[in-house]
Amino acid sequence: MKRKLSIVLFVILFPICNSIGQNKTETNSQNVSRKIDSQLTLEIGGIKQVIEIKTDDSNKPILLFLAGGPGGSMMNNARSFTSILKNNFTIVQWDQRDAGKTLKLNQSPVQPTVELMGADTYEVVCFLIKELNQEKIYLLGSSWGNVLGFYMVKNHPELLHAYFAVNPVISQLASEQELLQILKTTLKDNPDASQELAKINIPFTNDKDLFYLRKWLFYKEGQKMALSNNFKTIFSQWSKTWWPVWQEVMNIDLPKTLKKVDCPVYFFVGKNDIQTSTKITEAYFKELEAPKKDLFLFENSGHQIHQDEPEKFQKTIIKILESKF
């Protein structure tokens, strides 16, 4: 029976990745397998941040998940979409700054930005490579997590075996424009929706534009609580931290800024996803230059593939792993 380890570490990380890989062949031959079931508290980017490592063999390749949001966490329900993956990978979850267990420990002392959180991601990857004595990792981004994932793909591809882009942010301005038109069409017989959707400006002029868009998106997807005052309160709290970050996200346009990458990239898209446009992702996939690439369409999924089709999600990743690219 797997024994739960209660470990809390405070680690100050330095730019260690440049030295990783030296004498790696000799070191790997002496690796000792470990079972790990731990939540670690690291010092990342000047604050305490929480990662979770689960494996029955620490020599298995590392798969780090980058949660959506921003401000989201995948840690508490990870078992539902990693039960098969754990047979092939060392599974790592990370609660980013101002999210999940990291937020419970401490707030970010500065306003989060894409660049700051990209640097956080690099530090986490460096820690895992050093701690588990491996040369590279597999990286997976879900929704917003792809902002950080493609930061790594662009700036540190040498640290990645491959990147899994799940319902990715590609050209978010165009995606939000497409979403607005879909909602106006599908909700045209709802007077409240039509009135509020007509107020939305894209590019967004303030967070009310995003609020109305997400309110009616979630309503269309069956989340009736989107019409409640509670949802408005939750959004307002989220916006205090993340609205400036989302304005940065709205400027992301990978077809213009990232036309070629130096590591394998695999796109997972939900056929029914209208939050990050499947059509835009498919077009980017066709144009992107990469040493290896593929795109997998999930017929029964929307924006949360790992929740909508968890078995196919996991088996597709394992198939990629076993194909050796």
C-alpha positions in Angstrom: 0.0 0.0 0.0 1.3 3.4 -1.0 2.5 5.3 2.1 1.6 9.0 2.2 4.6 11.1 3.0 4.1 14.3 4.9 6.9 16.5 3.6 7.1 20.2 3.5 10.3 21.7 2.0 11.3 25.3 1.6 13.7 25.4 -1.3 15.4 28.5 -2.7 15.8 28.0 -6.5 18.6 29.5 -8.5 19.1 29.4 -12.3 20.1 25.7 -12.1 18.9 24.5 -15.5 22.1 25.5 -17.3 24.1 23.0 -15.3 21.6 20.2 -15.6 22.6 17.6 -18.1 26.4 17.6 -17.3 27.5 14.0 -16.6 23.9 13.0 -16.8 24.5 9.6 -18.5 26.7 8.5 -15.6 24.3 9.8 -13.0 21.2 8.2 -14.6 22.8 4.8 -14.5 23.0 5.1 -10.7 19.4 6.4 -10.2 17.5 4.7 -7.4 13.8 4.4 -7.9 11.6 6.1 -5.2 7.9 6.0 -4.4 6.7 9.6 -3.9 3.3 10.8 -2.7 4.1 14.3 -1.5 3.0 17.9 -1.5 6.1 20.2 -1.4 6.2 23.9 -0.6 8.9 25.5 -2.6 10.1 29.1 -2.8 9.3 30.0 -6.4 9.6 33.6 -7.7 10.1 34.9 -4.2 6.9 33.3 -2.6 5.9 29.9 -1.3 4.3 27.7 -4.0 2.9 24.2 -3.7 3.5 21.3 -6.0 2.3 17.7 -5.7 4.4 14.7 -6.9 2.9 11.2 -7.2 4.7 8.2 -8.6 5.5 4.6 -7.7 8.8 4.9 -9.6 10.6 8.2 -9.7 12.5 7.1 -12.8 9.3 7.3 -14.8 9.2 10.4 -17.1 7.8 13.5 -15.5 4.4 15.0 -16.7 3.7 18.4 -15.3 0.2 19.8 -15.5 -0.4 23.6 -16.0 -3.9 24.4 -14.7 -6.3 26.7 -16.5 -7.8 29.9 -15.1 -5.8 32.0 -14.5 -6.4 31.3 -10.8 -7.4 27.7 -11.3 -6.2 24.4 -9.7 -6.3 20.8 -10.9 -4.8 19.3 -7.8 -7.9 18.2 -5.8 -9.5 16.2 -8.6 -6.4 15.1 -10.5 -7.1 11.4 -9.7 -10.1 11.5 -12.1 -7.8 12.2 -15.1 -4.5 10.7 -14.1 -5.5 7.2 -13.0 -4.2 5.6 -16.2 -1.4 8.1 -16.8 0.2 7.3 -13.4 1.2 3.9 -14.8 3.5 5.6 -17.3 4.4 8.9 -15.7 5.5 10.7 -12.5 2.5 13.0 -12.2 3.1 16.6 -11.0 0.4 19.2 -10.2 1.3 22.8 -9.4 -0.9 25.5 -7.8 0.4 28.7 -9.5 0.7 32.0 -7.6 -2.6 33.3 -6.3 -4.3 30.0 -6.9 -5.3 27.0 -4.8 -3.0 25.9 -2.0 -0.4 28.4 -3.0 -2.9 31.3 -2.4 -3.8 29.8 1.0 -0.1 30.1 2.0 0.5 33.6 0.6 -0.7 36.2 -1.8 1.6 37.3 -4.6 3.3 40.5 -3.2 3.2 42.0 -6.8 0.6 42.0 -9.5 0.9 38.7 -11.5 1.9 39.0 -15.1 2.4 36.6 -17.9 6.2 37.1 -17.8 6.4 36.6 -14.1 4.4 33.4 -14.2 6.3 32.2 -17.1 9.5 32.6 -15.0 7.7 30.7 -12.2 7.1 27.9 -14.6 10.7 27.7 -15.6 11.7 27.5 -11.9 9.3 24.7 -11.3 10.6 22.7 -14.3 14.2 23.2 -13.2 13.4 22.0 -9.7 11.7 18.8 -11.0 14.6 18.0 -13.4 17.1 18.4 -10.6 15.1 16.8 -7.9 14.2 13.7 -10.0 17.5 13.6 -11.8 16.1 13.7 -15.3 17.1 15.6 -18.4 13.7 16.8 -19.6 10.0 16.6 -18.7 6.7 16.3 -20.5 4.6 19.4 -20.1 0.8 19.8 -20.5 -1.2 23.0 -20.5 -5.0 23.3 -20.1 -6.6 26.4 -21.4 -4.8 29.4 -19.7 -2.1 26.9 -18.8 -1.0 27.1 -22.4 0.0 30.7 -21.9 2.7 29.3 -19.6 3.3 26.2 -21.6 4.0 28.0 -24.8 6.3 30.4 -22.8 8.4 27.3 -22.1 8.1 26.0 -25.7 9.4 29.3 -27.0 12.1 30.0 -24.4 13.2 26.6 -23.1 12.4 23.8 -25.6 15.5 22.0 -24.6 13.9 21.1 -21.3 10.8 19.4 -22.9 10.4 15.9 -24.3 7.1 17.2 -25.8 4.3 19.7 -25.1 0.6 18.8 -24.9 -1.6 21.8 -25.7 -5.1 21.1 -24.5 -7.8 23.6 -25.6 -5.0 26.2 -26.0 -5.0 29.9 -26.1 -3.8 30.7 -29.6 -5.3 34.0 -30.8 -7.6 35.0 -27.9 -8.9 38.3 -29.4 -10.2 36.4 -32.4 -11.5 33.6 -30.3 -13.5 36.0 -28.1 -14.9 37.7 -31.2 -16.0 34.3 -32.5 -17.5 33.4 -29.1 -19.5 36.7 -29.0 -21.1 36.0 -32.4 -22.0 32.4 -31.4 -23.7 33.6 -28.2 -25.6 36.4 -30.0 -26.9 33.9 -32.5 -27.8 31.0 -30.1 -29.3 33.3 -27.4 -31.1 35.7 -29.8 -34.5 34.8 -28.3 -33.3 35.6 -24.7 -33.9 39.3 -24.2 -31.7 39.6 -21.2 -28.8 37.9 -23.0 -29.3 39.9 -26.1 -29.3 43.2 -24.2 -26.1 42.4 -22.3 -24.2 40.8 -25.2 -24.9 43.9 -27.2 -23.0 46.0 -24.6 -19.8 44.0 -25.1 -16.8 45.7 -26.7 -14.0 43.6 -28.2 -11.2 44.4 -27.6 -12.6 44.7 -24.1 -12.7 48.1 -22.6 -13.2 46.9 -19.0 -13.9 43.8 -17.0 -17.7 44.1 -17.5 -17.2 43.1 -21.1 -15.6 39.8 -20.0 -18.1 39.4 -17.3 -21.1 39.5 -19.6 -19.3 37.2 -22.1 -18.5 34.5 -19.5 -21.9 34.9 -17.8 -23.8 33.9 -21.0 -21.2 31.4 -22.1 -21.6 29.5 -18.8 -25.4 29.9 -19.0 -25.4 28.4 -22.6 -23.3 25.5 -21.3 -26.0 24.7 -18.6 -24.5 26.5 -15.6 -27.5 28.3 -14.4 -25.6 29.7 -11.4 -24.0 32.1 -13.9 -27.2 34.2 -13.5 -26.8 34.5 -9.7 -25.4 37.3 -7.6 -22.9 34.7 -6.3 -21.4 34.3 -9.7 -21.1 38.1 -10.0 -19.3 38.2 -6.7 -16.9 35.4 -7.6 -16.1 37.1 -10.9 -15.5 40.4 -9.2 -13.1 38.8 -6.7 -11.3 37.0 -9.6 -11.1 40.2 -11.6 -9.2 42.1 -8.9 -6.2 39.9 -9.4 -6.6 38.5 -12.9 -8.1 41.2 -15.1 -4.7 42.8 -15.9 -3.4 39.4 -16.8 -6.3 38.7 -19.0 -5.7 41.9 -20.9 -2.2 40.5 -21.7 -3.8 37.2 -22.8 -6.0 39.1 -25.2 -2.8 40.3 -27.0 -1.5 36.7 -27.6 -1.4 35.8 -31.3 0.8 32.8 -31.7 0.4 32.6 -35.5 2.3 35.9 -35.7 4.7 35.4 -32.8 5.5 31.7 -32.7 5.6 30.2 -36.2 8.3 27.6 -35.5 9.1 25.5 -32.3 12.0 23.2 -31.4 10.2 20.5 -29.5 7.3 18.1 -30.4 3.8 19.7 -29.9 0.5 17.8 -29.7 -2.8 19.7 -29.8 -5.9 18.3 -28.1 -9.1 20.1 -29.0 -12.7 19.6 -28.0 -15.1 19.6 -31.0 -17.7 21.6 -28.9 -15.2 24.1 -27.4 -16.3 27.7 -28.1 -14.2 29.3 -25.3 -10.9 28.7 -27.1 -11.8 28.3 -30.8 -11.1 24.9 -32.2 -11.2 26.4 -35.7 -8.4 28.8 -34.8 -6.3 26.0 -33.2 -6.7 23.8 -36.2 -5.5 26.6 -38.5 -2.5 27.3 -36.3 -1.6 23.6 -36.2 -1.5 23.4 -40.0 1.0 26.4 -40.2 3.2 25.6 -37.2 6.7 24.2 -38.0 7.8 21.6 -35.4 10.0 18.6 -35.3 6.9 16.6 -34.7 3.3 17.6 -34.3 -0.2 16.1 -34.3 -3.8 17.2 -33.5 -6.4 15.1 -31.8 -10.1 16.0 -32.0 -12.3 14.9 -29.0 -15.8 14.5 -30.4 -17.6 14.6 -27.1 -15.7 17.4 -25.4 -16.0 21.1 -24.8 -13.4 23.2 -23.1 -12.5 20.6 -20.4 -11.3 17.6 -22.3 -9.7 16.0 -19.2 -13.1 16.0 -17.5 -15.3 15.3 -20.5 -13.4 12.3 -21.9 -10.8 11.4 -19.3 -10.1 7.9 -20.5 -9.5 8.9 -24.1 -7.5 11.9 -22.9 -5.1 9.7 -21.0 -4.8 6.9 -23.5 -4.0 9.4 -26.3 -1.1 10.8 -24.2 0.2 7.3 -23.5 -0.1 6.4 -27.2 2.1 9.4 -28.1 4.6 8.3 -25.4 4.8 4.8 -26.7 5.2 5.9 -30.3 8.5 7.6 -29.3 7.3 10.6 -31.3 
